[in-house]
Amino acid sequence: MTSFRRVLSSQLRNVIRSRWMVGHALLLLAATILLLRFGGTGERALLSLVNVVLLLVPLVSVVFGTLYVYNAREFIELLLAQPVGRGSVYFGLFAGLAVPQTVALLIGVGGPLAFRAVAEPGVLRPLVMLLAVGTCLTLVFTAFALCVAVLVEERSRGFGAALLVWLGCTVVYDGLILLLLTTFRAYPLETPVLVLTFLNPVDLARVALLLTFDIALLMGYTGSIFADLFGTRLGVAAAFGMLVLCAVIPLLAGFRWFGRKDF
């Protein structure tokens, strides 16, 4: 535990000083303030911020995490040469990447909207859900970043793989769902679409947010199936449960590969 705390404190100091992290927080803060200023109400700003969180947070988490691990490779090798367990190094690195990104999300999105919630109490519940979903996505894609950085030796290939992970969960996934619906429209597709939804953390986060906002028109096919099968409360709980699994499984897989890797 002492080794983990030392690794974590070192990583937190390095990540917090990073220009990436400062820019990420400022970008979220600027987007939130502009949407509040020109959107009129906090609820409209929250709806617009859904797309920002679903796209920007996973992208920053997976790209920044991957590049950071590559840049810190010599430091990691130095730590492993000391009497420090690989578990302390790996999980300290993960927490050191995930915590500052979560703080940036809370400051950039939660700060301005928390002030608006004083005048609009109805904003508070969707805001908490948005921040919770953003935190889960940060954990999921930081775990993906560690997996990529551990498995792929070459930096350029690792960066490309990180981008492919993000594209696969956003653009490619939507195209796959559309192709599936148009090709097999004569068949019942509820089960395969539900399975694909459970496998995609971005779509799970979107469904959880739309169920919270209770906007049937924006749910789409996957959201409608989720709502019909689980309902609102159970659907949100199921989505969060799968988001946690989407973070735990790659995190543990990355730790297994990290433990076997010859540095």
C-alpha positions in Angstrom: 0.0 0.0 0.0 2.9 2.4 0.7 4.4 1.7 -2.7 1.0 2.3 -4.3 0.6 5.6 -2.6 4.1 6.7 -3.7 3.5 5.8 -7.3 0.1 7.4 -7.2 1.4 10.7 -5.7 4.2 10.8 -8.3 1.8 10.2 -11.2 -0.7 12.7 -9.9 2.0 15.4 -9.8 3.1 14.6 -13.3 -0.4 14.4 -14.9 -1.7 17.6 -13.2 1.2 19.6 -14.6 0.5 18.3 -18.1 -0.7 20.8 -20.7 -3.1 18.1 -22.0 -4.9 18.0 -18.7 -5.1 21.7 -18.3 -6.3 22.1 -21.9 -8.9 19.4 -21.4 -10.3 21.1 -18.3 -10.4 24.5 -20.0 -12.0 23.1 -23.1 -14.8 21.5 -21.1 -15.2 24.7 -19.0 -15.4 26.9 -22.1 -17.9 24.6 -23.8 -20.1 24.5 -20.7 -20.1 28.2 -20.2 -20.8 28.9 -23.9 -23.7 26.4 -24.0 -25.2 28.0 -20.8 -24.8 31.5 -22.2 -26.4 30.8 -25.6 -28.6 27.8 -24.8 -30.8 29.7 -22.5 -31.5 27.0 -19.8 -29.4 24.5 -17.9 -31.5 21.6 -19.3 -30.7 22.6 -22.9 -27.0 23.0 -22.1 -27.0 19.5 -20.5 -28.6 18.0 -23.6 -25.9 19.6 -25.7 -23.1 18.5 -23.3 -24.2 14.8 -23.7 -22.5 14.6 -27.1 -19.5 16.5 -25.8 -19.0 14.1 -23.0 -19.7 11.0 -25.0 -17.2 11.9 -27.7 -14.5 14.1 -26.1 -14.0 12.3 -22.8 -13.3 8.8 -24.3 -11.0 10.4 -26.9 -8.9 12.3 -24.4 -8.8 9.4 -22.0 -7.6 6.8 -24.5 -5.2 9.0 -26.4 -3.7 10.8 -23.5 -3.4 7.6 -21.4 -1.7 5.8 -24.3 0.8 8.5 -25.0 1.6 9.1 -21.4 2.5 5.5 -20.8 4.8 5.5 -23.8 6.5 8.7 -22.6 6.8 7.3 -19.0 8.3 4.0 -20.1 11.8 4.8 -18.7 10.3 5.9 -15.4 8.2 2.7 -15.3 11.3 0.6 -15.9 13.1 2.5 -13.2 10.3 1.7 -10.8 10.3 -1.9 -11.7 14.0 -2.1 -11.0 13.2 -1.1 -7.4 11.6 -3.3 -4.7 8.2 -2.3 -5.9 5.4 -4.7 -6.9 4.1 -4.6 -10.4 0.6 -4.3 -9.0 1.5 -1.1 -7.2 3.1 0.4 -10.4 0.2 -0.6 -12.7 -2.7 0.4 -10.5 -0.9 3.5 -9.4 -0.4 4.5 -13.0 -4.1 3.8 -13.7 -5.3 5.9 -10.8 -2.8 8.6 -11.5 -4.3 8.9 -15.0 -8.0 8.5 -14.2 -8.2 10.8 -11.1 -7.0 14.1 -12.8 -9.2 13.5 -15.8 -12.2 13.0 -13.5 -11.3 16.2 -11.7 -11.1 18.0 -15.0 -14.6 16.8 -15.9 -16.0 17.8 -12.5 -14.5 21.3 -12.8 -15.2 21.9 -16.5 -18.7 20.5 -16.6 -19.9 20.3 -13.0 -18.6 23.7 -11.8 -20.7 26.0 -14.0 -23.8 23.7 -14.0 -23.7 23.5 -10.2 -24.2 27.2 -10.0 -27.1 27.0 -12.5 -28.6 24.2 -10.4 -29.2 26.7 -7.6 -31.7 28.6 -9.9 -32.9 25.5 -11.7 -33.2 22.6 -9.2 -34.3 20.2 -12.0 -30.8 20.3 -13.5 -29.2 18.6 -10.5 -30.3 15.0 -11.1 -29.3 15.0 -14.8 -26.0 16.8 -14.0 -25.1 14.1 -11.4 -25.9 11.4 -14.0 -23.8 13.2 -16.7 -20.8 13.4 -14.3 -21.2 9.8 -13.2 -21.3 8.6 -16.8 -18.3 10.8 -17.8 -16.4 9.3 -14.8 -17.2 5.8 -15.9 -16.1 6.5 -19.5 -12.9 7.9 -18.2 -12.2 4.7 -16.2 -13.1 2.5 -19.2 -11.0 4.3 -21.8 -8.0 4.8 -19.4 -8.1 1.0 -18.9 -8.1 0.6 -22.7 -5.2 2.9 -23.0 -3.1 0.9 -20.6 -4.0 -2.3 -22.5 -2.9 -0.7 -25.8 0.3 0.7 -24.3 1.3 -2.6 -22.7 0.5 -4.8 -25.7 1.9 -2.6 -28.5 5.6 -1.8 -28.3 5.8 0.8 -31.1 4.5 4.2 -30.2 3.0 5.1 -33.6 1.2 1.8 -33.8 0.0 2.2 -30.3 -1.4 5.6 -31.0 -3.2 4.3 -34.1 -4.6 1.4 -32.1 -5.9 3.9 -29.4 -7.6 5.9 -32.1 -9.1 2.7 -33.6 -10.6 1.8 -30.1 -12.3 5.2 -30.0 -13.5 5.1 -33.6 -14.8 1.5 -33.1 -16.9 2.6 -30.1 -18.3 5.7 -31.8 -18.3 5.9 -35.6 -17.8 2.2 -36.6 -20.3 1.0 -34.1 -23.1 3.3 -35.4 -22.3 2.1 -38.9 -22.4 -1.5 -37.8 -25.8 -1.1 -36.2 -27.2 0.7 -39.3 -25.8 -2.0 -41.6 -27.3 -4.7 -39.3 -30.7 -3.0 -39.3 -30.9 -2.5 -43.0 -29.5 -5.9 -44.0 -31.6 -8.1 -41.7 -34.7 -5.9 -41.3 -36.9 -8.9 -42.0 -35.7 -10.7 -38.9 -36.1 -10.0 -35.2 -32.9 -8.1 -34.1 -33.6 -7.2 -30.5 -31.3 -9.8 -29.1 -28.2 -9.1 -31.3 -28.7 -5.3 -31.0 -28.9 -5.7 -27.2 -25.7 -7.7 -27.1 -23.9 -5.1 -29.2 -25.2 -2.4 -26.9 -23.8 -4.2 -23.8 -20.4 -4.5 -25.6 -20.1 -0.8 -26.3 -19.4 1.5 -23.3 -20.2 4.7 -25.3 -23.6 3.4 -26.3 -24.3 2.2 -22.8 -23.4 5.7 -21.5 -25.7 7.3 -24.1 -28.6 5.0 -23.2 -28.2 5.7 -19.5 -28.2 9.4 -20.0 -31.2 9.4 -22.4 -33.2 7.2 -19.9 -32.4 9.8 -17.2 -33.5 12.7 -19.4 -36.5 10.6 -20.5 -36.3 11.7 -24.2 -37.9 9.0 -26.3 -37.3 10.8 -29.6 -33.5 10.7 -29.1 -33.1 7.2 -27.9 -32.9 5.5 -31.3 -33.3 1.8 -31.9 -30.9 0.6 -29.3 -32.2 2.9 -26.6 -35.8 1.9 -27.4 -35.0 -1.7 -27.0 -33.2 -1.1 -23.7 -36.1 1.0 -22.4 -38.7 -1.5 -23.4 -36.8 -4.4 -21.9 -35.6 -2.9 -18.6 -37.6 0.2 -18.0 -36.0 3.4 -16.7 -34.6 2.6 -13.3 -33.5 -0.9 -14.0 -32.2 0.2 -17.4 -29.9 2.8 -15.9 -28.7 0.3 -13.2 -28.0 -2.3 -15.9 -26.1 0.2 -18.0 -24.0 1.3 -15.1 -23.3 -2.3 -14.1 -22.0 -3.0 -17.6 -20.0 0.2 -17.7 -18.2 -1.0 -14.5 -17.5 -4.4 -16.1 -16.2 -2.6 -19.2 -13.7 -0.9 -17.0 -12.8 -3.8 -14.8 -12.3 -6.4 -17.5 -9.7 -4.5 -19.6 -8.0 -3.2 -16.4 -7.5 -6.8 -15.1 -6.5 -8.0 -18.6 -3.9 -5.2 -18.9 -2.6 -6.0 -15.5 -2.1 -9.7 -16.5 -0.2 -8.6 -19.6 1.8 -6.1 -17.6 2.8 -8.8 -15.1 4.1 -11.0 -17.9 5.8 -8.3 -20.0 9.6 -8.3 -20.1 10.7 -4.7 -19.6 
